[in-house]
Each structure stands twice: as C-alpha cells, then as structure tokens.
Amino acid sequence: MSAEILAPIEIAPASTEVGSYFISNYPPFSLWNRNDVTEIRNAFASEPDRKVPLGLYLHIPFCRKRCKFCYFRVYTNQNANAITRYVEALAKEVELLGQQPAVPGRELKFVYFGGGTPSYLSSRQLRFLRDELSRSVSWDHAEEVTFECEPGTLSLEKVQTLKDIGITRVSLGVENFNDKILEENGRAHLSPEIMRAYDWLQQVGFPQINIDLIAGMVGETDENWADCIERARAMKPDNLTIYQMELPFNTLISKDMKEHGTASPVANWATKRRWVDEAMNAFMADGYHVSSGNELVKNPKTDHFVYRDNVWRGCDLLAAGVSSFGHFQGVHYQNLDQLEDYLKTVESGELPINRALRPTAHQRLIREMILQMKEGHISAEPFRQKFGVNILDEFSKPLAAQAAKGYLTVNGDEIALTRKGLLQADTLLPEYFEEQHREVRYT
C-alpha cells in the first residue's frame, strides 16, 4: 500500500446541522436522471444473469403522523378509498414487473416492505396484496420477508396476518421509550404501545424480530438514553438497529431551522457516537455481535439481514411503489415521486419509472465496497474476483489516510474498521468516491 497520506479527512461538523450523511448508494441520487430511463427499460428487456439474486422492495407511503425528522415520501390523513386504490396499483405494478422479459422464472430471495408505515394497512388489505402479488411473483421460498411496523398500528389480529402471509422478519420502530421525547419528535406511538405490540409479536412468533432506536432525538439526555438501552436489553430482540439522528433538507425540523434561523436542537455528533458506543458495549455484554455500524444481532449464525447483505453486494432489486428505488442488471432507478402521478401511470398500464442511472464498472465497484465497509470489515479477494481490481491498490491513498487516523486497519487482504471508524463510517466513505462526486449533495 502506498505510504502517501492525503490531506485531513473532512468529518461531519461537530453540531448536527441540516444535511445528509447516511450513505445508502452510489453514485449520489442527485445524479440520476430522466435520460437514463431507457437504460432500465433495456435492462428489463434483456436476458438476465440468473445467478444474481433477485429481491423485491414494496413501498407503503402512509403514516398516522409525519415524524419531524422524516425525509421519506409519506402521506397522512388518507381515507380508506385512497389507500385501497394505492394497494391495487401496487399489485398492478408488480404484475407489470412480472411481465418484463428479465423477470419470469426467477425466484425472489427476499422481500422488504418499507415505508412510511407498512403496518398502516389493514389485515384485509395485506391479505389482498399477498394474494394479488402471488399471481405475478412468489415469496414462498424467499429466505427473508421483512416488514416494518409502527407499534400503534398493530393488533393481535394484524400480527397474526403478518405471520399468515409469510413475513419472517419484523422490524418494530421503537425509536425511544420516553413519551415526552416521542411526542416532541412527532412520533405517532407512545411507550405503552411498544410493549403491547412486542408482546403480540412474541406471542405469534417470527424467526426474527428487530427493534429500532434513534440516538440523539430532540430532547434526549444521557440519563434517558441509558434508560432506553436498559429497556431495549430487557426486550431481548433478535436484532437491534440504532440510527444516529440527522437532519436531511426536507424534514420539519430542518425547515423550521432554516425559516427561523434557530440552532440545531439535535445532540452533536460526538455525543451521538458516544451513545451508540454505549449501546454497543451494553448489548455486547449480553452476548450480541456487531453486524454493522448500525446493527447488532443476537446470533450471527442465524440472524442474517438478507435484504442488506444482498443489496450491498449488487443483487437485482425490483422496486414497487411511489418514489421507491431499485437496481436491476447494473442500472439504478427510481419510481415517480408524486402519488397521483404514480397512480395514474400504473393504472394506465405503464411502469412508473421517473429517473435512472447506469453506473460504470468502476462506480459499481465503489458502491459495493463502501456499502460493505459499513459492516465493519471487507476482504480484497471478492472484489478481485468480481471486478478484477485490487482495492488495496486502487484505494491506497484513502485507506492509508484513514488507517493513520485510527479509523481502520489493513492486514493483508483484510480491511477492518475500528470502533472509532465504525461509529462514523458514513463520513469516511466519500473519500472513496470518484473525485467529481465528493462534493456532490448526496440526496
């Protein structure tokens, strides 16, 4: 590895200002465009590499309330007819996807219901969706079917429905256990609903139950965060996901800060990293294992996150629903991001694709490398085999710079992030971007 050291790495500012740091793809979404929509249409029409795993993402954009920190495409106060129309359109879109020449005959390895709030749908709507989708694609043999839930939208009947339609992994959006903090951040649920929902999930039984926490919600304190850790430990979930609160440009908190010139109400990055570190140490003391900078698992032999593991390794991902993102045969794409536009397009019998991008082979290499770095360790050999590139040579400068600053170590083929690096992995990754993308707004 080259001994040349780069200039000091630009790390996130001390305070949590408006902007995105969490990285989930490459090249940046802001570079995706209408002109490349023909690329994804050609990809759907071409014979696929059938060795590549296939997954399906389904976006449910409805919520009881919009959280003040939310930046996703969500809709509140929708009546039953509007939701039924969306569910029918979603089923129609999956039917259209199933008719693309590159899809028939391929089994789904995983399915992910994201939101919004997938559990906002009624049991009847969920059963309808399962029945309709089974006509086009089947997840009967999928390794994992994940479903995101907001505690206050669940009932014992709905939890049983989730089990009946084949959900294998439930992700419960706890976020915090303090009712005042939940209310201050615009969450729809309160703490009693958390334990009631968790009891139902355990009663019905799923191979994996994940709970989410957010370090640094508005109003968080050292004392309360310590209590959140202890209450989460008492639940003994199979998986724990911890996000560090950030303020993308289109959140209610960000808009208020810009309009009124107010200071950030969110804890600074050093405090949030310390809180996540404390949670990691506590759960590791209970026998959990660190799975990424955001995730811990109880049993690494059985508690796999199949969705993450495949998406971060370049699988084909079909995207269904308003504003949803997919990746197919080397092409990124996103659906129309306005609900009425999406509905009318699907109802007319057309795929609702809004923009796309075909990355170069080098950009695909970067994408898979940086996303897998978020897991805390990567090996150079799989990249040599897949891309014909030695990442130790290709990225020798940022690797040397980050090793010198204590963010990672390099030992032979193995690159491992230290705890210091793992807690701020997303701020390190732009160093591996192509130069023209390092200053591009990520989203």
C-alpha positions in Angstrom: 0.0 0.0 0.0 1.2 3.5 -0.8 2.6 5.4 2.2 1.4 8.7 0.7 -1.1 10.4 3.1 -4.0 12.6 1.9 -4.9 15.9 3.4 -7.0 15.8 6.6 -10.3 13.9 6.1 -13.4 16.1 6.3 -15.5 14.7 9.0 -19.1 15.8 9.9 -19.2 19.1 11.7 -19.4 19.0 15.5 -23.0 20.0 15.6 -25.9 18.3 13.8 -26.7 20.8 11.1 -29.1 20.5 8.1 -27.7 17.9 5.7 -27.4 14.2 4.9 -24.5 12.0 6.0 -26.1 8.5 5.8 -25.0 6.8 2.6 -27.1 4.0 1.0 -26.0 4.1 -2.6 -23.5 5.4 -5.2 -23.3 7.4 -7.4 -25.3 10.1 -5.5 -29.0 10.1 -6.1 -28.9 13.7 -7.3 -27.1 12.5 -10.5 -29.9 10.1 -11.5 -31.8 11.4 -14.5 -34.7 11.1 -17.0 -32.4 10.4 -19.9 -31.2 7.1 -18.5 -34.8 5.7 -18.1 -34.2 3.9 -21.4 -31.3 2.1 -19.8 -33.5 0.4 -17.2 -36.2 -0.4 -19.8 -33.5 -2.1 -21.8 -32.3 -4.0 -18.7 -35.8 -5.3 -18.1 -36.0 -6.4 -21.7 -32.6 -8.3 -21.7 -31.8 -11.8 -20.7 -30.6 -11.6 -17.0 -27.7 -13.3 -15.3 -29.8 -15.8 -13.4 -27.1 -16.4 -10.9 -27.7 -12.9 -9.5 -30.1 -12.9 -6.5 -33.5 -11.2 -7.0 -35.3 -9.2 -4.4 -38.4 -7.0 -4.2 -38.9 -3.7 -2.3 -42.5 -2.6 -1.7 -43.1 1.0 -0.5 -46.1 1.7 1.7 -46.2 5.6 2.0 -48.9 6.0 4.6 -48.5 7.1 8.2 -50.6 8.2 11.1 -48.4 11.2 11.5 -45.3 12.6 9.8 -42.3 12.5 12.2 -40.5 15.8 12.5 -37.2 14.1 11.4 -38.7 12.1 8.5 -37.4 12.7 4.9 -39.2 9.8 3.1 -42.2 10.1 0.7 -45.1 9.7 3.1 -48.8 10.7 3.2 -51.0 11.2 6.2 -54.8 11.6 6.6 -55.6 9.4 3.6 -59.1 7.9 3.6 -59.8 4.2 3.0 -60.6 4.6 -0.6 -57.3 6.3 -1.3 -55.4 3.5 0.4 -57.3 0.8 -1.4 -56.5 2.5 -4.7 -52.8 2.5 -3.8 -52.8 -1.1 -2.8 -54.5 -2.1 -6.1 -51.9 0.0 -8.0 -49.1 -1.6 -6.1 -50.4 -5.1 -7.1 -50.8 -3.9 -10.7 -47.2 -2.6 -10.8 -45.8 -5.9 -9.5 -47.9 -7.6 -12.2 -46.2 -5.3 -14.8 -42.8 -6.0 -13.4 -43.5 -9.8 -13.6 -44.2 -9.4 -17.3 -40.8 -7.9 -18.1 -38.7 -10.5 -20.0 -35.9 -10.4 -17.4 -38.1 -11.4 -14.5 -40.2 -14.6 -15.2 -38.7 -17.8 -13.9 -36.7 -16.2 -11.2 -37.4 -16.8 -7.5 -37.3 -14.0 -5.0 -34.5 -14.4 -2.5 -36.0 -11.6 -0.2 -38.9 -9.1 0.0 -38.9 -5.9 2.0 -42.0 -3.9 3.0 -40.8 -0.4 3.8 -42.4 3.0 4.4 -43.9 5.1 5.5 -45.7 2.6 7.6 -46.5 -0.8 6.1 -48.4 -1.8 9.2 -50.8 1.1 8.5 -52.5 -1.3 6.0 -55.4 -3.3 7.4 -55.4 -7.1 7.6 -57.8 -7.3 4.7 -55.6 -5.1 2.5 -52.5 -7.1 3.5 -54.2 -10.4 2.5 -55.4 -8.9 -0.7 -51.9 -7.7 -1.5 -50.4 -11.1 -0.8 -53.0 -12.9 -2.9 -52.6 -10.5 -5.9 -48.8 -10.4 -5.8 -48.7 -14.2 -5.7 -50.1 -14.2 -9.3 -47.0 -12.4 -10.5 -44.2 -13.2 -8.1 -44.0 -15.5 -5.1 -42.0 -15.2 -1.9 -43.0 -18.7 -0.7 -39.4 -19.8 -1.0 -37.7 -16.5 -0.1 -35.1 -16.6 2.6 -36.4 -13.4 4.2 -39.6 -11.3 4.1 -39.1 -8.1 6.2 -42.0 -5.9 7.3 -41.6 -2.5 9.1 -44.1 -1.8 11.9 -45.2 1.2 13.9 -46.2 0.0 17.3 -49.5 1.9 17.5 -50.8 0.4 14.2 -50.7 -3.2 15.3 -53.3 -5.5 16.8 -53.1 -9.2 17.6 -55.2 -9.9 14.5 -52.8 -7.9 12.3 -49.7 -9.6 13.8 -51.3 -13.0 13.0 -52.0 -11.8 9.5 -48.3 -10.9 9.1 -47.4 -14.5 10.1 -50.1 -15.9 7.8 -48.9 -14.0 4.7 -45.3 -15.2 5.2 -43.5 -12.4 7.0 -40.3 -13.8 8.5 -38.6 -10.7 9.9 -40.5 -7.9 11.7 -38.8 -4.5 12.3 -40.5 -2.6 15.1 -40.0 1.2 15.1 -39.5 1.8 18.8 -37.0 4.8 18.5 -37.3 5.8 22.1 -39.2 4.8 25.3 -39.8 8.3 26.7 -43.3 9.6 25.8 -42.3 13.2 26.0 -39.4 12.7 23.6 -41.6 10.6 21.3 -44.2 13.4 21.2 -41.6 16.2 20.8 -40.3 14.4 17.7 -43.7 13.8 16.2 -43.9 10.1 16.6 -47.4 8.7 16.5 -47.0 6.0 19.1 -46.3 6.1 22.9 -44.4 3.7 25.1 -47.3 1.5 26.3 -48.0 0.7 22.6 -44.4 -0.5 22.3 -44.6 -3.3 24.8 -48.2 -4.3 23.8 -47.1 -4.7 20.2 -43.9 -6.5 21.2 -45.8 -9.0 23.3 -48.1 -9.7 20.3 -45.1 -10.3 18.0 -43.6 -12.7 20.5 -46.9 -14.5 21.1 -47.4 -15.1 17.4 -43.7 -15.9 16.8 -41.4 -14.8 14.0 -37.9 -16.1 13.1 -36.5 -12.6 13.7 -37.8 -9.5 15.5 -35.8 -6.3 15.1 -36.3 -3.1 17.1 -35.1 0.3 16.0 -33.7 3.0 18.3 -32.5 6.5 17.3 -29.6 8.1 19.2 -30.0 11.8 19.5 -33.7 12.5 19.1 -34.7 16.1 20.1 -34.8 16.2 23.9 -32.5 13.2 24.5 -30.3 13.1 27.6 -27.6 10.9 29.0 -29.9 9.6 31.7 -32.8 8.9 29.3 -30.5 7.2 26.8 -29.2 4.9 29.5 -32.7 4.0 30.4 -33.5 3.3 26.7 -30.6 0.9 26.5 -31.7 -1.0 29.6 -35.3 -1.2 28.4 -34.2 -2.5 25.0 -31.9 -5.0 26.6 -34.9 -6.3 28.6 -36.8 -7.0 25.4 -34.0 -9.3 24.2 -34.7 -8.7 20.4 -33.0 -10.9 17.8 -31.7 -7.7 16.1 -31.1 -4.1 17.2 -30.7 -1.2 14.8 -29.5 2.1 16.1 -29.5 5.2 13.9 -27.8 8.5 14.7 -30.2 11.3 14.3 -29.5 13.5 11.3 -31.5 16.4 9.6 -31.9 15.9 5.9 -33.1 19.0 4.0 -36.8 18.2 3.8 -37.6 17.3 7.4 -39.9 19.5 9.5 -37.1 20.2 11.9 -34.7 21.3 9.1 -37.4 23.6 7.6 -38.0 25.2 11.0 -34.3 25.8 11.5 -33.9 27.4 8.1 -37.1 29.6 8.3 -36.4 30.9 11.8 -32.6 30.7 11.9 -32.7 28.6 15.1 -29.8 26.5 16.3 -29.9 22.7 15.9 -32.0 21.0 18.6 -30.2 17.7 18.0 -27.3 16.4 20.0 -23.8 16.9 18.4 -22.1 14.1 16.6 -19.6 13.3 19.3 -22.5 12.8 21.8 -24.5 10.6 19.4 -21.4 8.4 18.6 -20.8 8.0 22.3 -24.4 7.0 22.9 -24.3 4.4 20.1 -20.9 3.2 21.5 -22.6 2.8 25.0 -25.4 0.8 23.5 -23.0 -1.5 21.6 -21.0 -2.2 24.7 -24.1 -3.0 26.7 -25.5 -5.4 24.1 -22.2 -7.0 23.5 -22.0 -7.7 27.3 -25.3 -9.6 26.7 -23.7 -11.7 24.0 -24.7 -9.7 20.9 -22.4 -9.2 18.0 -21.9 -6.1 16.0 -23.2 -6.6 12.4 -22.6 -3.1 11.1 -22.2 0.5 12.4 -26.0 0.5 12.9 -26.8 -3.1 13.8 -26.3 -5.8 16.4 -27.5 -9.4 16.3 -28.1 -12.0 18.9 -26.8 -14.9 16.9 -24.7 -14.2 13.8 -25.2 -17.8 12.5 -29.0 -17.4 12.3 -29.8 -13.7 12.4 -28.9 -12.5 8.9 -30.3 -9.4 7.3 -30.7 -10.9 3.9 -32.0 -7.7 2.3 -29.0 -5.7 3.4 -26.5 -8.4 2.6 -27.7 -8.8 -1.0 -28.5 -5.1 -1.8 -25.0 -4.2 -0.7 -23.5 -6.8 -3.0 -25.1 -5.8 -6.2 -28.2 -8.0 -6.4 -31.2 -7.2 -8.6 -33.8 -5.3 -6.7 -37.3 -4.7 -8.1 -38.8 -1.5 -6.7 -42.6 -1.1 -6.4 -44.5 1.8 -5.0 -44.3 5.6 -5.2 -40.8 7.0 -5.1 -39.2 3.6 -4.5 -35.6 2.8 -5.5 -34.4 -0.3 -7.4 -31.3 -1.7 -9.0 -31.6 -4.1 -12.0 -28.8 -5.6 -14.2 -26.4 -2.8 -13.3 -28.9 0.1 -13.6 -30.2 2.2 -10.7 -33.7 3.5 -11.0 -36.4 5.3 -9.0 -40.2 5.5 -9.5 -42.3 8.6 -9.8 -42.2 10.5 -6.5 -45.7 12.1 -6.6 -48.6 9.9 -5.5 -51.2 10.9 -8.2 -48.6 10.7 -11.0 -47.6 7.2 -9.8 -51.2 6.0 -9.6 -52.3 7.3 -13.0 -49.2 5.9 -14.7 -49.7 2.4 -13.2 -53.4 2.4 -13.8 -52.7 3.2 -17.5 -50.6 0.0 -17.7 -47.1 1.6 -17.7 -44.2 1.2 -15.3 -43.9 4.4 -13.2 -40.1 4.9 -13.7 -39.0 8.5 -13.1 -35.2 8.5 -13.4 -32.3 6.1 -13.7 -28.5 5.8 -13.9 -26.2 3.2 -15.4 -23.0 3.4 -13.3 -19.7 2.4 -14.9 -18.0 -0.8 -13.7 -15.7 1.4 -11.5 -18.7 3.1 -9.9 -20.3 -0.3 -9.2 -17.0 -1.4 -7.6 -17.1 1.7 -5.4 -20.7 1.2 -4.5 -20.2 -2.3 -3.3 -17.0 -1.5 -1.5 -18.3 1.4 0.5 -21.6 -0.2 1.5 -19.8 -3.3 2.7 -17.4 -1.2 4.6 -20.4 -0.1 6.7 -20.4 -3.7 8.0 -17.0 -3.1 9.6 -14.8 -5.3 7.6 -14.2 -6.3 4.0 -11.7 -8.6 2.2 -10.0 -7.6 -1.1 -10.3 -11.1 -2.7 -14.0 -11.0 -3.5 -13.5 -7.7 -5.3 -10.6 -9.1 -7.3 -12.8 -12.0 -8.4 -15.9 -9.9 -9.3 -14.3 -6.7 -10.7 -10.7 -7.7 -11.5 -9.5 -4.8 -9.3 -7.2 -4.9 -6.3 -8.9 -2.4 -3.9 -5.8 -2.2 -1.8 -4.0 -0.6 -4.8 -7.0 1.2 -6.2 -7.8 3.0 -2.9 -4.4 3.0 -1.3 -4.5 6.7 -0.5 -7.8 6.9 1.4 -7.0 3.6 3.1 -3.6 4.9 4.2 -5.1 8.2 5.4 -7.8 6.6 7.4 -5.5 4.0 8.9 -3.2 6.8 10.0 -6.1 8.5 11.8 -7.2 5.3 13.6 -10.4 4.7 11.6 -9.4 1.3 10.2 -6.6 -1.3 9.9 -5.3 -3.2 6.9 -3.8 -6.6 7.5 -3.0 -8.5 4.3 -6.3 -8.7 2.3 -8.4 -7.7 5.3 -9.7 -4.2 6.0 -11.3 -3.7 9.3 -12.9 -0.5 10.7 -12.0 0.3 14.3 -14.8 1.2 16.7 -13.9 4.8 16.1 -14.3 4.3 12.3 -17.5 2.2 12.6 -19.3 4.8 14.6 -18.7 7.4 11.8 -18.4 5.2 8.8 -20.7 7.3 6.6 -18.4 10.3 6.9 -15.4 8.3 5.7 -17.0 6.8 2.6 -16.9 9.9 0.3 -13.1 9.6 0.2 -13.6 6.5 -2.0 -15.9 8.3 -4.4 -14.7 9.4 -7.8 -13.3 12.9 -7.4 -16.2 14.6 -9.3 -18.7 13.2 -6.8 -17.0 14.0 -3.5 -18.7 17.4 -3.1 -22.0 16.5 -4.7 -25.0 16.7 -2.5 -25.7 13.0 -1.7 -29.5 13.0 -2.0 
